[in-house]
Amino acid sequence: MHDARPQPERAGSATRRRSSRMLRALALMGPAFIVGAWQFGPGNLTSAIQAGGEYGYTLIWVIVISTALMVVFTDMSVRIGLAARHSLIETAKRTLGRWWGICAGLGVFAITLMFSVGNAVGAGLGMSMVFGGDPVLWTLACTAVVAALLFARDYYRVFERMTLFVVALMAAGFVAAAVLSRPDWGAVGAGFAPTLPSGVGLLLIALVGTNFSINAAFYAGYTTRERGRAPAQYREATLSDTVPGIVAPGIMTILVIVASAAVLQGTGGADASRLGGVLGSVAGPAGSLVFAVGFAGAAFSSMVANASAGGTLLSDALGWGNLLRDRRVKAAILLVLAFGAAVTAVSTAAPIELIIVAQALTVVVAPFLGLLILVLANHRGLMGTMRNRWWQNILGVIGWLAIAATCFRLVTTLL
């Protein structure tokens, strides 16, 4: 009679193979998680809290679609980073003309300046929620810490490992916050069906702009090159890094909407401080603390990623280098940090309003960046076998039309 049970040696070999695959997958994580951390900043959280507090679970579908389109554009940027011999900006200059690259670099840099204000405000707010004290002083302290990290040996490695740790911390915090808020899970499920409440206006633009962030997708080509990834690693890296790195912030955004809808809807106000306070009344001090830790982690990791991206893209546009170890890149990163801290320190506007307006304005530059990624990803001589396939172009055009429509809606709303 044949014994179907696995033999000890075969079972041991299978276990070793599984362990090896898991370790290899963990080792590949990093570049896309940095992109996701940049995207999942205080602006994203603030928009999500307002969406849940004012419209309940009805806008969850916006996050699902935005995240799917974000994966498509991040994948294109990663493939360009793998196939091209130069950075994305330098490749655009050589392939399409000098001004294409310069405009793209300056455009992303301008976006990072806007984000820097939201990140600085959010970092101070988040740390004050955890430890107490003046949010502005915490903003200055966080800025000083990020500036000091910039001069660490092998800054990219430090940056990547810190980001992975903070993402894991945030995920635990927001899962706990969503569960503690005791949501109506049936209503949560209904939120995946598209409906558009009246009066959503600028908030819808902010949700799309922060969850389908083409400027963050553009930076994926740079983090891929910083990591030294090879074209042969594309498939494995897609499954281990690109998809989970972008889907994770999408899931966390949905969890924030769920928690906010459960405890703030109909209470007449929706911001991070109120959500933390109400969670505390529902679940005790632990409720406030887990949300505050998640918010602070999101703000701090986004501050690091945003400044690094802005400095790199500005330096690359001006031909000063495009690697984080370059001195001019570090100087440009410090410029982004200083701008965010200075505006936060002197501004008299409400922090939440600053974040929402800053995030919504980012979609003005996004259509140009999206077009640039689409054109480069279809360049036969540049991309070779990594060129876009027909279905990737269909999804890419849908994504570009979505961000262009969002931009048009923003302009008409503001005018």
Secondary structure by P-SEA (a helix, b strand, c coil): cccccccaaaaaaaaaaaaaaaaaaaaaccaaaaaaaaaacaaaaaaaaaaaacccccaaaaaaaaaaaaaaaaaaaaaaaacccccaaaaaaacccaaaaaaaaaaaaaaaaaaaaaaaaaaaaaaaaaccccaaaaaaaaaaaaaaaccccaaaaaaaaaaaaaaaaaaaaaaaaaaaaccaaaaaaacccccccccaaaaaaaaaaaaacaaaaaaaaaaaaaacccccaaaaaaaccaaaaaaaaaaaaaaaaaaaaacccccccccaaaaaaaaaaaccaaaaaaaaaaaaaaaaaaaaaaaaaaaaaaaaaaccccccccaaaaaaaaaaaaaaaaaaacccccaaaaaaaaaaacccaaaaaaaaaaaaaacccccccccccaaaaaaaaaaaaaaaaaaaaaaaaac
